[in-house]
Amino acid sequence: MSENINREIYTELANRIYDLDAEVYRVLGSSLGRTFTGNRDTTIRTLSMLMYTKPDGHLLRSELALISNMARTIKDPAEKSRLMTEYDEILKAIEQLPNMFGSTDILDAERAALNLAVRREKISENDHLVICISRTQGSAGNDIGFELADKLRINYYDVEIFNQVMKRLEAEKDNVQDKENFTDFNKYGKKTHESLKTKLKELNRYHGLSKQDAVFFNMSDLICELARTEDCLIMGRCADAILKNNHIPHISIFISAPFQVRTQHVMDVRNMDMKQAVRFLKKMDKQHKKYYEFYTGEKWGKPENYDLCINSANYGIKETIDVIKRLLNQQTQ
């Protein structure tokens, strides 16, 4: 009975998300198109299953971020307030669901007892508020980034950045996936065999660059474009080093936590046993480190490279967000 009730709740929320997307599109009359382009029944089933089968929520989180990013561009204050209120209510309802994103905290009570005050700094009023967050796997960095962006009412970019890069390259999304540039980063590994026809095709498509290099350089251009034109929060993608090299003001943050705490967090969120979680974390940390250091020449996670390094296990998700807000000197509720 309880499972049936939960599924009804998922379906109701899926309908609200679909309707919100449609209403945002109607108010904007945007040429960019809607987040959900399929028919209603199929989309509702997909969203419901997403909530039911993917409790870590990273896919749903990106869909919601796209809708809220569009809603924040609405010029009419009354319409913007109305739709953002509905968005907030949907988000609160989702947070009440079991095992949804942000619901599995990472607070280590013993370490939290040792916290000290965090420094406060101001950001120039002439610059856009651009936050770059790098994180170790399992430190709840994505949950923190998403909720922080939402509280600050700024756009959140993660997977959608890569999707825009793919459109620029006119490449098939299935051919070069986001994970290929991180979990399967192969700059130092053995080259896969490619036919001469494939090599010539890619030589033309990517102007003589490898797919990974072409994606990175196009992504770099896009990140700079975003930072120059809007307030936003960018997860990973070497954004801190890219903006630093292009002399674009930003706040860089590195989020991590002790390995044993991250292991437990991954076990809780991904339903892995300890052996699986340890193997997963080591692989992901290694790939992130390789990718970052190859393209930036900087050491990944080195404290000197960031404005703030924070141990999320000392604070938990909510308090980590508050610490970062104090750094930004923001009074957003």
Buried (B, 14 or more C-beta within 10 A) or exposed (E): EEEEEBBEBBBEBBBBBBEBBBBBBEBBEEEEEBBBEEEEEEBBEBBBEBBBEBBBBBBBBBBBBBBBBBBBBBEEEEBBEBBBEBBEEBBEBBEEBEBBBBBBBBBBEEBBEEEEEBEEEEBEEEEBBBBBBBBBBBBBBBBBBBBBBBBBEBBBBBBBBBEBBBEEBEBEEEEBBBEBBBBEBBEEEEEEEEEEEEEEEBEEBBEEBBBBBBBBBBBBEBBBEBBBEBBBBBBBBBBBBBBBBBEBBBBBBBBBBBBEBBBBBBBBBBEBEEEBBBEBBEEBBEBBBBBBBBBBEBEBBEEEBBBBBBBBBBBBBEBBBBBBBBBBEBEEE
